[in-house]
Amino acid sequence: MGIGINMRVFEEFPVIEGERIKLDRIKSENEEELYEILSDSDVAEYDWFEPIDTVERTEKFINHYDEEYEEKEEITWGIFNKANGKLVGICNLGDFEDSSRRCEVGYDIKKSEWNKGYATEAIKMLVKFALCDMNLNRVEAFVTPGNDRSVRVLEKSGFVREGLVRERDFIKGELVDGIIMAILKSDYCK
Ligand SMILES: CC(C)(COP(=O)(O)OP(=O)(O)OC[C@H]1O[C@@H](n2cnc3c(N)ncnc32)[C@H](O)[C@@H]1OP(=O)(O)O)[C@@H](O)C(=O)NCCC(=O)NCCS
């Protein structure tokens, strides 16, 4: 592997197999299950998006995920329960920064599946993929203050809380701070 980000992951969609979950491309057949996640105001509470209110809007999200992958900007995976094939959440890696080999992670889990360890399992899989397969050096996450569940998931996945970035994001009409957390290749490999 060379010294830059391994962009070959954009040649064929990378499917990642875990113990209980499989990370795979979200397809139109998953539309209704994805709608359940994106229409839930508890899931959207700390995120940039307003809960969506029609299944048709979900199609736009899926098309957007496809476009971002084709443009090599972001990879969004569905988190599928291997036992029954159901969609339990989504997760992504994006904002790839070439020279510093850095990216950002994001994730949302269906509310009925919270507290079963799915986010932690998915993030650990993404960290391994980012640092080992994509040759990145740093994976960042920004969490809105108050989203303690998300902070806990990142801590369990080996991320270190680095500080508070003031008024970083414009979320639902206001500027909000972001807790910055990150994991480095050197943290992961030690
Ligand atoms: C944050 C989120 C992804 C967590 O998913 P999850 O699959 O439930 O996460 P896990 O089961 O792996 O871990 C949850 C942890 O949070 C803990 N937790 C649950 N409620 C909590 C609360 N109110 N405060 C603090 N910790 C809490 C759980 O006890 C568990 O930790 P433990 O294993 O030490 O007991 C999920 O709640 C979600 O989708 N939230 C809405 C979207 C979101 O916030 N995305 C992240 C944006 S940065």
The ligand as a Gaussian input file, in Angstrom:
#p B3LYP/6-31G(d) Opt

LIG

0 1
 C      -26.153000       6.995000      19.762000
 C      -26.653000       5.699000      19.154000
 C      -26.051000       5.540000      17.769000
 C      -26.193000       4.523000      20.043000
 O      -26.528000       3.299000      19.409000
 P      -26.650000       1.937000      20.220000
 O      -26.655000       0.824000      19.222000
 O      -27.776000       2.025000      21.163000
 O      -25.271000       1.934000      21.021000
 P      -24.644000       0.744000      21.885000
 O      -25.733000      -0.219000      22.257000
 O      -23.465000       0.206000      21.157000
 O      -24.124000       1.505000      23.181000
 C      -24.964000       2.388000      23.909000
 C      -24.290000       2.793000      25.206000
 O      -24.887000       4.018000      25.679000
 C      -25.305000       3.824000      27.012000
 N      -26.441000       4.706000      27.247000
 C      -27.741000       4.495000      26.936000
 N      -28.468000       5.573000      27.285000
 C      -27.611000       6.471000      27.813000
 C      -27.753000       7.782000      28.347000
 N      -28.941000       8.385000      28.397000
 N      -26.636000       8.406000      28.790000
 C      -25.424000       7.820000      28.726000
 N      -25.225000       6.584000      28.223000
 C      -26.317000       5.923000      27.775000
 C      -25.647000       2.350000      27.083000
 O      -25.727000       1.925000      28.438000
 C      -24.468000       1.765000      26.315000
 O      -23.275000       1.771000      27.059000
 P      -22.787000       0.460000      27.919000
 O      -22.547000      -0.636000      26.921000
 O      -21.566000       0.919000      28.610000
 O      -23.907000       0.101000      28.866000
 C      -28.196000       5.636000      19.077000
 O      -28.729000       5.970000      20.328000
 C      -28.773000       6.593000      18.027000
 O      -28.957000       6.218000      16.864000
 N      -29.034000       7.826000      18.446000
 C      -29.601000       8.844000      17.532000
 C      -28.637000       9.241000      16.427000
 C      -27.313000       9.755000      16.946000
 O      -27.257000      10.389000      17.990000
 N      -26.251000       9.476000      16.186000
 C      -24.917000       9.919000      16.543000
 C      -24.687000      11.322000      16.123000
 S      -23.070000      11.867000      16.690000

